[in-house]
Amino acid sequence: MQASPAARPLSGQVALVTGGARGIGAAICRALAADGATIHVADILACDETVDGIVAAGGAAHGHAHALDVTDRAACKTLADEIIASSGRLDILICNAGICPPGTVAGDWAQWDRVIDVNLHGTQHCVAAVWGHMVERRYGRIVLVSSMAYYQGGVIVGTEYSASKGAVAAMARHIARNGGQHGILCNAVAPGVIATEMTAAFAKPDPITIPLRRVGTAEDVAGPVRFLCGPDSSYMTGTILNVTGGIVLAA
């Protein structure tokens, strides 16, 4: 259900969400659209379904979904420039695109390179693509998607995943420290065990081991992201919000 016009704090704002085709990214797109933002959905996968759902619910999705491989630095800059040229602004960046293949401590180097390229380099490519515009406008909201693996390590995934998500958490703090003077806030969310298409093949822990006694949903992550993009978090930057059902109690 869409919020009433009076309750849409992101009305008039423009958001770019990477990895928006499914799962957490799609849920974030729906949440920000419900708050009035115009959503640009970008993914290496087809994301027309996400855009169609936003439009059907009464939200604003500009044009067509964008095909984007975040490991392509030039493509990230081109897309950001196109959005700014067509909309006149880009207020919100959600860096959600990522991969989490199963692995081990001594996994293969090809997988290491691929995970670091997508999860870490891809995040930096997108931030760098919008940074100049946000500095010039003296406004920006950037939310990076990390993982609880940054804090306590992973089990099913390889070392490269935990390393990439730890780096993303560190990036959020670095960007926050440097962006504050320019009106740019940067925070991160660190999801725990979330049921999505990407994690469908992974064994899930017994809910009894999770303080809230259930596995999380994509919407559980979208809510905190929505908060970090809105006016109620205007004095928060460099924060890592753990969305783990209580698995991670402090960080």
Disulfide bonds with the S-S distance in Angstrom:
none
